[in-house]
Amino acid sequence: MASWCAARCFQIPAMDGGAMCNRASLAAGVGFLSVAGTSLWRSSSSSKRALPFTCLSISSDAHIKEAVQTERAPAALGPYSQAIKANNALYLSGVLGLVPETGKFISDNVEDQTEQLLKNIGEILKAGGASYSSVVKTTILLADMKDFKKVNEIYAKYFASPFPARSTYQVAALPLDAKIEIECIAAL
């Protein structure tokens, strides 16, 4: 006969005809929610030993999300962070080819803006504990798709094989009338 947990539980048939019972606790507090398995045991007539179990935790705790900011890259133009660290990843906001010290574009051409924004990305990656080789996904936004080949030539100098997964789009407009913007995700 199977045993039942005092708390709400699941009864799952075991290989030997016994049952496994998973008791989980749910704890709520300020700014977080956690679900964790507190015990797992098998009940059968021949064995009462505890089995190993996996703990699953789901959290929106603010301490898991950390803003990354460096003065070596342009400041955010609005209410957003240069990057966010969360769950072993670094998420960079879209970066423009602005010179950090002046907040102005390095020039009006796409080649110079691409070179500068990739240097800016490198500084943000470094501040977040990552590097170009850590980048797993990029998204490129172009004011003109005709610049695709020029951007690819410069991009290839910063990212090595295996290259990150990537999407490229032509958009109607970019902030400050930029020619290009790139955002990326890096593994930590």
C-alpha angles and dihedrals in degrees: 000000000000126000123229128214118244088234124056108294147164124244113215122181113245126218092255095052093262123110137248119219123199117200115190131184126217117207125183127189142148108319099350146073120197130187114189134167107241099185142358124188141163122228121202136136093258104042138038098170120130118248125217116260140193122241118217118199126188115187141171091182111151090227091068090060116064128183117228118209133171132176088214089077130048116282118250113273094218145002097321138091127251086236142345127218113212136150097354093310136100116217114198120201118228110294126209131203093258123142105241095220096051104025088225130115116269087231141327097263126094095232094059093042091050093050092048096046091050089053088049090050089052091055093049091047090051092049088052095049096257139101140207089274089058093060113111101171136024133182118202121199116195130190087209125024088208085078091063096102094047091049092048092055092054094039091055090060091062104038123055131202126313083052119208119262107265146191124196125196137177109226133194093242143346130213114286088005091286119178093220142012127187130193126183148180122223130192117234 
